Amino acid sequence: MKREQWVVMTKKADFNAIAEKYHISPMLARIIRNRDVITQEEVGYYLNGKPEDMHAPGNMYDMEKGASLLLTAITEKKKIRIIGDYDVDGICASFILKRGLKHLGADVTVAIPHRMKDGYGINARLVEEAYADGIDMIVTCDNGISARDEIAFAKEKGMSVVVTDHHEVPYEEANGQRGQVLPPADAIINPKQEACQYPYEGICGALVAYKLVQTLFGMAGKDGNAVLREGLEFAAIATVCDVMELLDENRIVVKYGLSYMRHSANPGLRTLIEVCGLSDVKIGSYHLGFVIGPCLNATGRLDSAMLALKLFDCETEEEAFPIAVQLKEMNESRKTMTERGVEQAVRQVEECGFSDDDVLVVYLKDCHESIAGIIAGRLKEKYYKPVFVLTDGEDGIKGSGRSIEAYSMYDALCGVKDLLDKFGGHKMAAGLSMQPEHLEQFRRRLNEQSQLTEDDFLHKIKIDIPMPLVYASQQFTEELSLLEPFGNGNAKPVFAQKNLRVRNCVVRGKNRNVAGFVLEDESGYRVNGVYFGEADAFAAEMKEHGDRINIVYYPDINEFRGNKTLQIVVTNYNFSS
């Protein structure tokens, strides 16, 4: 089980000056500084950045070259094929680019690899298919940076290739020097390549595609405002679902994408929001990551991601409705499969003695390969260790990994690449395939080479401010909304207080996953509290250790039938015996 350490952040700044300049409280200024937003200019960008303040796409290497090649292809009426990926980022990137090219008059089609039949990204079958269809130019979305052989094959077939991607660039080491190895494409648009001087490389594939569309409209001298407004909605979905940090321009993308989404002009997206029961909800990053995104991901996991693209291409809600319902039903099926897989994985870790390993490698022979990454993520949360979940594929073993902060998954796979047929990804997540006979050697070598220490396995809970409950007022809670959207890199602010008393604890919820109670401090101040998680375990610990508790929390406004009340949401706790 994972171990925790509560750490109070102590970053320094002139909080009063920041508060005065931006008309916020000093406490809010301190929270912003804790997000590594340092200068007053950065604070202004964080609080008030608008779409027009985003970085100029022309700063990205090969952006104008790639756009010029596409505009020439459009003018010469050449056939263009977008090859995307089957996850949310790949789906959104493909849709954004297709929409932009269509508005510019392009003869463009989209192909997305089938997860089970093709695996990740562009492959020889898709190249052959494009050639047979008379395609002149291939544009990759959210893939291609690792596809040297496949892109060389496309070039041999006489097609030009533009790569748009955001994944780590493969490298080779020689004489102690590490050098990036790029595919032989006509243009490569990826902020992670060494030649690129783009100010912020932490963007998703869909935002790279959005920047390309922005450049295309600019170079063509056409008005693309409506297309770009819609594109920002899809870039926001992809940014959250691909777990990009919600800092710098990503924060603007998600903030404004969400605001546009509440009145989306896209019938397919609007219908999916309705089917998911979000029509009357203020949609936030949580809903993108845990409601909308999983429905899109489910198509690529259990069927073909082309279904999600079909949804977004719908011209009416009547046309979109049956597709949106199908996506939601697929996601419900995926949830059931995931729960079963997690149970099997935990049992294997415990019964096979893997729990002491630095890197957990779990082989679930009959698991649907599409949910391996989700199961890996759940195990990572439970054990706070890097996790690879592997299962049988058509040509060997395939799987996905999810990592912790101290462990670069991509670098780790580079260290055992002689065992792998194919791999790719980045620091926190990766995918791979190998032959079954290499499984045990894969597990052994990853653990031998891990270099992780005991401190690396300590899950650090970063506390913004140790703050008595009496300061967590409704006014302060409402001010915290200025920091939204929350997510990776811009976590919801958390506070802490020791030596509280828990009263009237009641376990509720269909799955007994909610504990409701009253929190009381030493002065007698009382406020309602709630804990979402293993509520029976919470109640059992209180019974064993007594009702004195230390908590990490955030304040929240609970609204019921028009009445607003303050409640304290406990995220982490320990009871004082």
C-alpha positions in Angstrom: 0.0 0.0 0.0 1.2 3.5 -0.7 2.8 5.6 2.1 2.1 9.3 2.5 4.0 12.3 3.6 2.3 15.6 4.2 4.4 18.5 3.1 3.6 22.2 3.6 4.7 24.3 0.6 6.8 27.3 1.7 7.5 29.2 -1.5 8.3 32.8 -1.0 6.9 36.0 -2.8 5.5 39.3 -1.9 1.9 38.0 -1.5 0.5 41.3 -0.3 1.8 43.1 -3.4 0.4 40.4 -5.7 -2.9 40.5 -3.9 -3.1 44.3 -4.2 -2.2 44.4 -7.9 -4.7 41.7 -8.9 -7.4 42.3 -6.3 -7.2 38.9 -4.7 -6.5 37.8 -1.2 -2.9 37.2 0.0 -3.9 33.5 0.6 -4.9 33.2 -3.1 -1.6 34.8 -4.1 0.3 32.2 -2.0 -1.6 29.4 -3.7 -0.8 30.7 -7.1 2.9 31.0 -6.2 2.8 27.3 -5.1 2.0 26.5 -8.7 5.4 27.8 -9.7 3.8 30.9 -11.1 6.5 33.4 -10.1 6.7 36.8 -11.7 3.8 39.3 -11.6 3.6 39.0 -15.4 3.1 35.3 -15.0 0.5 35.8 -12.4 -1.4 38.1 -14.7 -1.2 35.5 -17.5 -2.4 32.8 -15.1 -5.4 34.8 -13.9 -6.3 36.8 -17.0 -4.8 35.0 -20.0 -7.1 35.0 -23.1 -6.9 33.0 -26.4 -5.2 35.9 -28.1 -2.4 35.7 -25.5 -1.5 32.1 -26.5 1.9 31.5 -28.1 2.2 32.2 -31.8 2.2 28.9 -33.7 4.9 30.2 -36.1 7.4 29.7 -33.2 7.0 26.0 -33.7 9.7 24.4 -35.9 8.5 23.4 -39.4 5.0 24.8 -38.7 5.0 27.2 -41.6 6.7 24.6 -43.8 4.1 22.0 -43.0 1.3 24.6 -43.5 2.8 25.6 -46.9 2.9 22.0 -48.1 -0.7 21.5 -47.1 -1.9 24.7 -48.8 -0.1 23.7 -52.0 -1.7 20.3 -51.8 -5.1 22.0 -51.5 -4.5 24.3 -54.4 -3.4 21.4 -56.6 -6.4 19.4 -55.5 -4.3 16.5 -54.1 -5.8 13.9 -51.9 -4.8 14.3 -48.2 -5.1 11.5 -45.6 -5.0 12.3 -41.9 -3.8 9.3 -39.8 -4.7 9.9 -36.2 -4.7 7.7 -33.0 -7.4 5.9 -31.2 -7.3 7.8 -27.9 -9.0 11.1 -27.0 -6.1 13.2 -28.0 -5.7 11.5 -31.4 -9.5 11.6 -32.1 -9.7 15.3 -31.2 -6.5 16.2 -33.1 -7.8 14.4 -36.2 -11.2 16.2 -36.0 -9.6 19.6 -35.5 -7.3 19.2 -38.5 -10.0 17.6 -40.7 -12.4 20.4 -39.9 -9.8 23.1 -40.7 -8.7 21.5 -44.0 -12.3 21.0 -45.1 -13.1 24.7 -44.6 -10.1 25.5 -46.8 -11.5 23.3 -49.6 -9.2 20.3 -49.1 -9.9 16.8 -50.4 -9.3 15.1 -47.0 -10.1 11.9 -45.3 -9.2 10.4 -41.9 -8.0 6.9 -40.9 -7.5 5.9 -37.3 -5.7 2.6 -36.5 -7.7 -0.1 -34.8 -6.2 -0.7 -31.4 -6.4 -4.5 -31.6 -5.6 -5.0 -35.3 -3.1 -2.2 -35.9 -1.7 -1.0 -32.6 -0.6 2.6 -32.1 -0.1 5.1 -34.8 0.8 5.0 -38.5 1.7 1.5 -39.8 2.4 -0.3 -43.1 -1.2 -1.4 -43.6 -2.5 2.2 -43.3 0.3 3.4 -45.7 -0.7 0.6 -48.2 -4.3 1.6 -47.8 -3.6 5.3 -48.5 -1.5 4.4 -51.5 -4.3 2.2 -52.9 -6.8 5.1 -52.4 -4.6 7.4 -54.4 -3.5 9.6 -51.5 -0.8 12.2 -52.3 -0.1 13.4 -48.8 -0.3 11.9 -45.3 -0.6 14.0 -42.2 -0.2 12.3 -38.8 -2.0 13.5 -35.7 -0.8 12.6 -32.2 1.7 10.1 -33.7 4.4 9.6 -36.2 7.5 10.9 -34.4 8.7 7.3 -33.7 7.5 5.9 -37.1 10.8 6.0 -39.1 10.2 2.8 -41.1 6.5 3.5 -41.8 7.2 7.0 -43.0 10.1 5.9 -45.1 7.7 3.4 -46.7 5.2 6.1 -47.4 7.9 8.2 -49.1 8.9 5.2 -51.2 5.3 5.0 -52.3 5.6 8.6 -53.6 3.5 10.2 -50.9 4.7 13.4 -49.0 4.3 13.2 -45.2 3.8 15.9 -42.5 4.1 14.7 -38.9 2.2 16.5 -36.2 2.9 15.0 -32.8 3.8 15.9 -29.2 5.4 12.6 -27.9 9.0 12.2 -26.9 11.4 12.0 -29.8 13.3 8.7 -30.0 17.0 8.9 -29.4 20.2 6.9 -29.8 23.3 7.1 -27.7 26.8 6.9 -29.2 30.1 7.8 -27.6 28.3 9.0 -24.5 26.2 11.4 -26.5 22.4 11.2 -26.9 21.0 12.3 -30.2 17.4 12.5 -31.4 16.4 10.3 -34.3 13.7 11.9 -36.5 11.6 10.2 -39.2 12.2 11.1 -42.9 9.1 13.3 -43.1 8.8 16.4 -45.3 7.9 18.5 -42.2 7.9 17.5 -38.5 5.8 19.7 -36.2 6.6 18.6 -32.6 7.6 21.0 -29.9 9.8 18.4 -28.3 12.3 18.2 -31.1 15.6 19.9 -30.4 15.4 22.4 -33.3 12.1 23.7 -31.9 12.1 27.0 -30.0 8.4 27.0 -29.0 8.1 28.6 -25.6 6.0 25.8 -24.0 6.5 22.2 -25.1 4.0 20.6 -22.7 1.0 20.7 -25.1 -1.1 17.8 -26.4 -1.4 16.5 -30.0 -4.7 18.2 -30.5 -3.3 21.6 -29.6 -0.4 21.0 -32.1 -3.1 20.3 -34.7 -5.0 23.4 -33.6 -1.9 25.5 -34.1 -1.5 24.1 -37.6 -5.1 25.0 -38.5 -4.5 28.5 -37.0 -1.4 28.8 -39.3 -3.3 27.5 -42.3 -6.0 30.1 -42.0 -3.5 32.9 -41.4 -1.3 32.0 -44.5 -4.5 31.5 -46.6 -5.8 34.9 -45.5 -9.1 33.3 -44.6 -11.4 33.9 -41.6 -11.2 30.9 -39.4 -12.7 32.2 -36.2 -15.7 29.8 -36.0 -13.5 26.8 -36.8 -10.9 27.8 -34.2 -13.5 28.5 -31.6 -14.9 25.0 -32.1 -11.4 23.6 -32.3 -10.6 25.0 -28.9 -13.4 23.0 -27.3 -11.8 19.8 -28.7 -8.3 20.9 -27.7 -9.6 21.4 -24.2 -11.0 17.9 -24.0 -7.7 16.4 -25.3 -5.5 18.5 -23.0 -7.4 17.2 -19.9 -7.7 13.6 -21.1 -4.1 13.4 -22.1 -3.2 14.7 -18.6 -1.2 17.7 -19.8 -0.3 20.2 -17.1 -2.9 22.9 -16.8 -0.3 25.7 -16.8 0.8 28.3 -19.3 -1.3 28.2 -22.5 -2.9 24.9 -21.6 -4.7 26.7 -18.8 -6.2 29.2 -21.4 -7.2 26.4 -23.7 -9.1 24.5 -21.1 -10.6 27.6 -19.4 -12.0 29.0 -22.7 -12.7 25.6 -24.3 -14.9 24.8 -21.3 -16.7 28.2 -21.6 -17.4 27.6 -25.3 -18.5 24.1 -24.7 -21.4 25.1 -22.5 -23.0 26.5 -25.7 -21.2 24.2 -28.2 -22.1 24.7 -31.8 -21.1 21.1 -32.5 -24.3 18.9 -32.5 -22.3 15.7 -31.7 -20.6 17.1 -28.7 -23.7 18.8 -27.5 -25.6 15.6 -27.7 -22.9 13.6 -25.9 -23.1 16.2 -23.1 -26.8 15.7 -22.9 -26.7 11.9 -22.9 -24.1 12.0 -20.1 -26.5 14.1 -18.0 -24.4 17.2 -18.1 -26.8 19.6 -19.8 -27.6 21.5 -16.6 -24.2 21.2 -15.1 -21.4 23.7 -15.1 -18.9 21.5 -17.0 -15.4 21.5 -15.6 -12.2 19.7 -16.2 -13.5 16.8 -14.0 -16.3 16.2 -16.4 -13.9 16.1 -19.4 -11.5 13.7 -17.7 -14.0 11.4 -16.0 -17.3 11.6 -18.1 -16.8 12.9 -21.6 -13.3 11.6 -22.2 -14.0 8.0 -21.1 -16.9 7.8 -23.6 -14.6 8.8 -26.4 -11.9 6.5 -25.3 -14.3 3.6 -25.0 -14.8 3.7 -28.8 -11.1 3.1 -29.5 -10.9 0.5 -26.7 -13.9 -1.7 -27.6 -14.6 -0.9 -31.2 -13.3 1.7 -33.6 -12.5 5.3 -32.7 -13.9 6.3 -36.1 -17.3 6.2 -34.3 -16.3 9.2 -32.2 -15.3 11.1 -35.3 -18.6 10.2 -36.9 -20.4 11.7 -33.8 -18.5 15.0 -34.2 -19.3 15.1 -37.9 -23.1 14.9 -37.3 -25.0 17.9 -38.5 -28.1 17.4 -36.3 -28.7 16.2 -32.7 -31.2 13.6 -34.1 -28.4 12.1 -36.2 -26.0 12.3 -33.2 -28.2 10.8 -30.5 -27.9 7.1 -31.3 -24.2 7.4 -31.6 -23.8 9.2 -28.3 -26.0 6.6 -26.6 -23.8 3.9 -28.1 -20.6 5.6 -26.8 -22.1 5.9 -23.3 -23.1 2.2 -23.3 -19.6 1.2 -24.4 -18.1 3.1 -21.5 -20.4 1.4 -19.0 -19.2 -2.0 -20.4 -15.6 -0.8 -20.2 -16.1 0.2 -16.5 -17.3 -3.4 -15.6 -14.3 -4.9 -17.4 -11.9 -2.5 -15.7 -13.2 -3.4 -12.2 -12.7 -7.1 -12.9 -9.2 -6.5 -14.2 -8.2 -4.4 -11.2 -9.3 -7.1 -8.9 -7.3 -9.7 -10.8 -4.2 -7.5 -10.9 -4.2 -6.7 -7.2 -4.6 -10.4 -6.4 -1.6 -11.2 -8.6 0.6 -8.5 -7.0 -0.3 -9.8 -3.5 -0.2 -13.5 -4.2 2.9 -13.6 -6.4 5.0 -11.5 -4.1 5.4 -8.6 -6.6 4.5 -6.0 -4.0 8.1 -5.5 -2.9 9.3 -4.8 -6.5 10.3 -1.3 -7.4 8.4 -1.6 -10.7 5.2 -3.7 -10.9 4.8 -5.8 -14.0 1.5 -7.6 -14.1 0.5 -10.1 -16.8 -3.3 -10.5 -17.2 -3.5 -13.1 -20.0 -7.2 -12.6 -20.8 -7.6 -8.9 -20.1 -8.9 -6.8 -23.0 -5.7 -5.0 -24.0 -7.5 -1.7 -24.4 -8.0 -1.3 -20.7 -4.4 -2.3 -19.6 -3.5 1.4 -19.2 -6.5 2.2 -17.0 -5.7 -0.8 -14.8 -2.1 0.3 -14.6 -3.2 3.7 -13.5 -5.4 2.2 -10.8 -2.5 0.1 -9.5 -0.2 3.1 -9.5 -2.7 4.9 -7.3 -3.0 2.0 -4.9 0.8 1.2 -4.5 2.4 4.4 -5.7 4.9 2.6 -7.9 5.5 2.5 -11.6 3.2 -0.2 -13.2 3.1 -2.1 -16.4 0.0 -4.1 -17.2 0.5 -6.7 -20.0 -1.9 -9.0 -21.8 -2.0 -11.2 -24.9 -2.2 -9.4 -28.2 -2.5 -10.8 -31.8 1.3 -10.9 -32.3 2.7 -11.4 -28.8 2.3 -9.5 -25.5 1.1 -5.9 -25.5 0.5 -3.5 -22.7 0.6 0.0 -21.1 2.4 1.6 -18.2 1.7 4.4 -15.8 4.4 6.0 -13.7 5.2 8.0 -10.6 7.1 11.4 -10.6 10.5 9.9 -9.9 10.5 7.4 -12.8 10.7 8.1 -16.5 8.8 5.3 -18.2 10.1 6.2 -21.6 13.7 6.2 -20.5 13.2 2.9 -18.7 11.8 1.3 -21.8 14.8 2.6 -23.8 17.0 0.7 -21.3 15.3 -2.6 -22.3 14.5 -1.9 -25.9 16.3 -5.0 -27.0 13.5 -7.0 -25.4 10.7 -5.0 -27.1 9.1 -5.2 -30.6 7.7 -1.7 -30.3 7.3 1.0 -27.7 6.6 4.7 -27.3 5.3 7.3 -24.9 6.7 9.8 -22.4 7.8 10.1 -18.8 4.4 9.3 -17.1 2.9 6.8 -19.6 4.0 4.4 -22.3 2.8 1.5 -24.5 4.8 -1.5 -25.6 4.7 -4.9 -27.3 7.1 -7.9 -26.9 7.3 -11.6 -27.3 6.1 -13.8 -24.4 9.5 -15.4 -23.8 10.9 -11.9 -22.8 8.3 -11.3 -20.0 10.3 -12.5 -17.0 13.5 -10.8 -18.3 11.5 -7.6 -18.8 10.3 -7.7 -15.2 13.8 -8.5 -13.8 15.7 -6.0 -15.8 13.3 -3.1 -15.1 13.7 -3.7 -11.4 17.5 -4.1 -11.6 17.8 -0.8 -13.4 15.1 1.2 -11.6 17.4 3.3 -9.3 14.4 4.2 -7.2 14.8 4.8 -3.5 12.4 4.5 -0.6 11.8 8.2 -0.6 10.6 8.0 -4.2 7.8 5.7 -3.1 6.6 8.2 -0.5 3.5 9.9 -2.0 4.0 13.5 -1.1 0.7 15.3 -0.3 1.5 19.0 -1.0 -0.4 21.3 1.4 -0.9 24.9 0.2 -1.6 26.4 3.6 -2.2 25.0 7.1 -5.5 26.7 7.7 -8.0 26.5 10.6 -11.5 25.6 9.4 -12.9 28.9 10.6 -11.0 30.7 7.8 -12.5 28.4 5.1 -15.5 30.7 4.6 -18.0 30.6 1.8 -16.5 33.9 0.4 -13.0 32.4 0.4 -14.3 29.2 -1.2 -15.9 31.2 -4.0 -12.7 33.1 -4.5 -10.9 29.8 -5.1 -12.9 29.4 -8.3 -10.5 32.1 -9.9 -7.9 29.3 -9.9 -10.0 27.0 -12.1 -9.7 24.9 -14.2 -8.0 22.4 -11.9 -6.1 19.4 -13.0 -2.6 18.1 -13.5 -0.1 20.8 -12.6 -2.8 23.1 -11.2 -4.2 20.9 -8.5 -7.2 22.0 -6.5 -5.8 23.8 -3.5 -5.7 21.8 -0.3 -5.3 22.9 3.3 -4.7 21.1 6.6 -5.7 21.3 10.2 -4.7 19.0 13.1 -6.5 17.8 16.2 -10.1 18.1 15.1 -12.9 16.0 16.5 -15.2 13.9 14.3 -18.8 13.7 15.4 -21.9 11.9 14.0 -20.1 9.8 11.4 -22.5 8.1 9.0 -21.6 5.9 6.1 -23.8 6.2 3.0 -23.9 5.8 -0.7 -24.9 2.8 -2.8 -21.3 1.5 -2.7 -20.8 2.7 0.9 -18.2 5.1 -0.5 -19.2 8.3 1.3 -18.6 9.2 5.0 -20.6 12.2 6.3 -19.8 13.8 9.7 -19.4 17.0 11.6 -15.9 18.4 12.3 -15.3 20.4 15.5 -12.1 22.4 16.4 -10.8 23.1 19.8 -12.8 26.4 20.0 -16.0 24.5 19.4 -16.5 25.8 15.8 -18.4 23.1 13.8 -18.8 22.5 10.1 -20.1 19.6 8.0 -17.5 17.3 6.5 -17.5 14.6 3.9 -15.0 11.9 2.8 -15.3 10.1 -0.5 -13.5 6.8 -0.6 -13.5 3.6 1.5 -16.0 5.0 4.0 -16.3 1.8 6.0 -12.5 1.8 6.5 -12.7 5.4 7.6 -15.4 4.5 10.2 -13.4 1.5 11.4 -10.3 3.5 11.9 -12.2 6.1 13.9 -13.6 3.3 16.1 -10.1 1.9 16.7 -8.2 5.1 17.3 -10.8 7.5 18.6 -12.4 10.6 17.2 -9.4 12.9 17.1 -8.3 13.5 13.5 -5.8 15.4 11.4 -7.0 16.2 7.9 -6.0 17.5 4.5 -9.0 19.2 3.0 -10.6 21.7 0.6 -13.7 23.8 1.3 -16.7 23.3 -1.1 -20.1 24.8 -1.6 -22.8 22.2 -1.4 -26.0 23.3 -3.3 -29.3 21.5 -2.7 -32.6 22.8 -3.8 -31.3 26.3 -4.1 -29.7 26.4 -0.6 -25.9 26.8 -0.4 -24.0 25.5 2.5 -20.3 25.2 3.2 -18.8 21.7 3.6 -15.3 20.5 4.2 -14.1 17.7 1.8 -11.5 15.6 3.5 -9.0 14.2 0.9 -6.4 12.6 3.3 -6.5 11.9 7.0 -5.0 10.1 10.0 -6.5 9.5 13.4 -4.6 10.5 16.5 -4.7 7.6 19.0 
